[in-house]
């Protein structure tokens, strides 16, 4: 299993946010280096972003392309993207980054 996973839920519809493009990057100096990308499945999840054992300490960022998602489902959204920046210190742990999404807001938390 990937050491970093995500799950996106569309709170407007009460359903998983299927088809949401996501990019995972790591900060290197003043720049962000893309590591992986994918699109959420029918359950709103991406479970295979990184190879097991590939995680290193540092600051990471998940970019959720909420503009593309809302356009694809015919909804006029306010936020074109949601950026979630987080720090990994212990590479032996699993990091689950969920997103609760609506056209006019989003929230996140560290999941399990």
C-alpha positions in Angstrom: 0.0 0.0 0.0 1.1 3.5 -0.8 2.5 5.4 2.3 0.3 8.4 1.3 -3.4 7.8 0.3 -6.4 10.1 -0.2 -10.1 10.0 -0.2 -12.3 12.8 -1.5 -16.0 13.2 -0.7 -18.4 15.6 -2.4 -20.5 17.0 0.4 -22.8 18.7 -2.1 -24.0 15.4 -3.4 -23.1 13.2 -0.4 -21.2 10.9 -2.7 -17.5 10.1 -3.4 -15.7 12.7 -5.6 -15.0 10.3 -8.5 -12.8 11.6 -11.3 -10.9 14.2 -9.2 -7.4 14.8 -10.6 -4.7 15.0 -7.9 -1.0 15.7 -7.9 1.4 14.9 -5.1 4.6 17.0 -4.9 7.5 17.3 -2.5 9.3 20.6 -1.6 12.9 20.8 -2.7 14.4 24.1 -1.7 12.0 26.8 -3.0 10.5 24.5 -5.6 7.9 21.7 -5.7 8.9 18.5 -7.4 5.9 16.4 -8.7 6.1 12.8 -7.4 2.9 11.3 -8.6 -0.5 12.0 -10.0 -3.8 10.2 -10.4 -7.5 10.5 -10.6 -9.9 9.3 -7.8 -11.8 6.1 -8.5 -15.5 5.5 -8.2 -15.1 5.5 -4.4 -13.2 8.8 -4.4 -9.9 7.2 -3.5 -6.4 6.9 -4.7 -4.5 4.2 -2.9 -1.4 3.7 -5.1 0.2 7.2 -5.3 3.7 6.0 -4.1 5.6 2.8 -4.0 5.8 1.3 -0.5 9.2 2.3 1.1 9.6 5.3 -1.1 8.7 7.9 1.5 11.3 10.3 2.8 11.0 13.0 5.5 10.0 16.5 4.2 7.2 18.8 3.2 4.6 17.5 0.7 1.7 19.0 -1.1 -1.4 17.5 -2.6 -3.1 19.6 -5.3 -6.7 18.7 -5.9 -7.9 20.0 -9.3 -11.4 21.0 -8.0 -12.0 23.2 -11.0 -11.7 20.3 -13.4 -13.8 18.1 -11.2 -16.6 20.7 -10.9 -16.5 21.4 -14.6 -16.8 17.7 -15.4 -19.9 17.3 -13.3 -21.5 20.5 -14.5 -21.2 22.5 -11.3 -20.1 26.1 -11.0 -17.4 26.0 -8.2 -15.6 28.8 -6.5 -12.2 27.3 -5.8 -10.2 26.1 -8.9 -7.9 24.0 -6.7 -7.4 22.9 -3.1 -3.8 22.7 -2.0 -3.0 20.7 1.2 0.6 21.1 2.5 1.8 18.7 5.2 5.0 17.6 6.8 6.2 14.0 7.1 8.7 13.3 9.9 8.2 9.6 10.6 8.4 7.6 7.4 7.2 4.4 9.1 3.7 5.8 9.5 0.9 5.8 6.9 -0.5 9.2 5.9 -4.1 9.5 4.8 -5.1 12.9 3.4 -8.9 13.2 3.0 -10.7 16.1 1.4 -14.3 17.1 2.0 -15.4 19.1 -1.0 -18.3 21.4 -2.0 -18.5 24.0 -4.7 -17.9 26.8 -2.2 -15.7 25.2 0.5 -13.4 22.4 1.4 -11.8 20.9 4.6 -9.3 18.3 5.4 -7.8 16.4 8.4 -5.2 13.8 9.0 -7.0 10.5 8.5 -6.1 7.0 9.5 
